[in-house]
Amino acid sequence: MPTQFPDNEEHLLLSFQTGDENAFNQLYTQFYPRFCFFASRLTGDRLIAEEIVQDTLFTFWKKKKDFPNFKAAKAFIYVSVRNACMNHLDKENRKAKKIKDLRIVTETTDQPVMQEIILAEVISELRNEVAKLPEQCAKVIRMLYEDEMKPQEIADELQITVSTVYNQKMRGISLLKKRLPAVSANLGMLLLLMNGIDRSL
């Protein structure tokens, strides 16, 4: 039976630092989606983003004893992912605008990258709240926004009516707005970003 960790990030980090692979797997599950989203926003390439995050998390495992707390561990991953994204853009000769903007960010205020970090954290929290919705409601939200399926396709797969799909969608959005009041005004946009990449990049 797998180890059950308390809902406490510091305890989870301590277990990870002792070499507990189950703790690493839990951290990997928690970190991977948000950092892939962050890297995708910077590179515009989801596959490259996934590769960067996988490499970074492998380094994170090797350096596991170096972090005094959970906040420091998360900061290390964000900085490492950001730097790897910049290196990738350099190698691909896409310096003209993106790398210039990122270097300005690094040398001055870091504000644009901080905005992407905040967005990645919000998207991660949104995914967590979607997972807590009633089962069918959560399925409909994921299929609509993560899998980008059409209502009729969802109805066919779940063997429900299209009207039920719409009802579950509205129910889910209503519940999410109540649970995440700080982002309720922008919830629609955030849901569209749940598939991990901004298609405008």
SULBELTA-V930860 format. One record per pair of residues at least 12 apart in sequence whose C-alpha atoms are under 6 Angstrom apart, sorted by the first residue. I is the first residue (numbers start at 1). J is the second residue. Records with the same first field share a line. If there is no record, write none. Layout:
I=J / J
This chain:
10=70
17=64 / 65
34=120 / 124
36=49 / 50
37=196 / 197
38=120
40=197
44=201
137=168 / 172
145=191 / 192
146=194 / 195
